[in-house]
Every structure is written in structure tokens, then in C-alpha cells.
Amino acid sequence: MRVLVTAEALRARDGHGRLESCDEAVSIKTVERIACTHGTMGLAFDPDGQPLDVGREQRLYTRRQRIALAARDGGCRWPGCERPLSWTEAHHTKHWHRDDGPTDVADGLLLCRHHHLLLHNNHWEIARDGGRFCLTPPINVDAAQTPVLMPSRSAAMRDLQRQTQAV
């Protein structure tokens, strides 16, 4: 499934996109969901409408990157969520298309499908501060937009952190 949208509309989270071979516009929320699930490919055009650049190479996390995320995260990182690793999807904290985010372990984390969709559909944001991730709610949920820590659920990671602190 291909969606056509300008980079400006996606970054601003305003406007619409178009599904390939369809005359109906789709919302930016729909574009973001499709981009997160299926990936995106940036295209630059010259003034005559000819493609010049086809963007970056890899959006999806590799199997090895997913193993690293699983070892670090231990399941869905959404506060209070108990869903296991098998229910999770890799999320770019710096969105692949909107923010030109990299597909690397440091800026990725695991979310269950429910929380991944909630994040995209309701404008929650995740930021990384060193090795910590914080979830920032939208204004309609928390007017102060107070960041909430997203702790790892990995027992192995907790053991490693305790060992590091003991030294």
C-alpha cells in the first residue's frame, strides 16, 4: 500500500495524504499509521516533477536490532502495560519520516500494538534522555504535559543495572 504525502504535511501533522490509485484523501493520522507499519520512502522532485532522490535505505528494525530491543525493554514500555515481547512492535522515538529519525536501537523501543496506535493516533510523544525514555501526554490528557518515565520490564536489564550500581 503506497501513500503519497508531502514531508511538510507529515512534519506539521496537518493536511492529508493520498492512497495510491485512490481519489479519496486520508487523514495525517492514517498516513502516520501506514508509515509506521509499512514504511516510507522519501522522494525529491525537480521543478518539472521528475524524481531526483529516493531517500534513505532502511526503516524497519532488523532481527538483530529487535533482539537487542527485547533484551533491553522486556515487553511493552508503556507505563503499567503487562503485554509480553511477542505482542510488541518497534517504534522510532524520532519518527522515521516526520523527524528523519534513524533506525537504531538507541532511538527505538518496544510498544504493544494498542499503545503504538494510541501514541500515533492521540499525539503522545516519546523522548530519550541517555538510556531513559519518557512519555509525554498530549495537552488534552495533561495540560502541563508532564513527562512520565517508561521503565524497562527486562529482569536481565534490572540485574545489569544493579551490578553496575554496586561497583
Residue pairs with C-beta under 8 A, 6 or more apart in sequence:
1 19
1 20
1 34
1 38
2 19
2 20
3 17
3 18
3 19
3 20
3 26
3 30
3 31
3 34
3 35
3 40
4 17
4 18
4 19
4 20
5 15
5 16
5 17
5 18
5 28
5 31
6 15
7 42
7 97
9 15
9 16
9 17
9 28
10 17
10 28
10 31
10 32
10 35
10 97
10 98
11 98
11 99
13 28
13 32
13 98
13 123
14 28
15 28
16 25
16 26
16 27
16 28
16 31
17 25
17 26
17 27
17 28
17 30
17 31
18 24
18 25
18 26
19 26
29 120
29 121
32 95
32 98
32 120
33 117
33 120
33 121
35 95
35 96
35 97
36 91
36 92
36 95
36 96
36 116
36 120
39 59
39 60
39 96
40 55
40 59
40 96
40 97
41 54
41 55
42 53
42 54
42 55
42 56
42 97
43 51
43 52
43 53
43 54
43 55
44 51
44 52
44 53
45 51
45 52
46 52
56 100
58 103
59 96
59 103
60 90
60 103
61 69
61 90
61 103
61 108
65 90
65 103
65 104
65 105
65 108
66 90
68 105
69 90
69 105
69 108
69 109
69 110
70 85
70 88
70 110
70 154
71 154
71 156
71 157
72 105
72 152
72 154
72 157
73 85
73 88
73 109
73 110
73 152
73 153
73 154
73 157
74 85
74 152
74 153
74 154
74 155
74 156
74 157
75 81
75 82
75 83
75 84
75 85
75 87
75 88
75 110
75 112
75 153
75 154
76 82
76 83
76 87
76 88
76 110
76 111
76 112
76 115
76 153
77 109
77 110
77 111
77 133
77 150
77 151
77 152
77 153
78 111
78 112
78 115
78 118
78 135
78 150
79 135
79 148
79 149
79 150
79 151
81 112
81 115
83 112
83 114
83 115
85 110
87 112
87 113
88 110
88 111
88 112
89 110
89 111
89 112
89 113
89 116
90 108
90 109
90 110
91 108
91 109
91 110
91 111
91 116
91 119
91 126
92 99
92 101
92 102
92 103
92 107
92 108
93 101
93 107
93 108
93 109
93 126
93 127
93 128
93 133
94 100
94 101
94 102
94 107
95 101
96 103
101 107
106 128
107 128
109 126
109 133
109 150
111 119
118 124
119 125
119 126
122 138
122 141
123 138
124 135
124 136
124 137
124 138
124 141
125 135
125 136
126 133
126 134
126 135
126 136
126 150
127 133
127 134
127 136
127 147
128 134
132 149
132 150
133 149
133 150
134 147
134 148
134 149
134 150
135 147
135 148
135 149
135 150
136 145
136 146
136 147
136 148
137 145
137 146
137 148
138 145
139 145
152 158
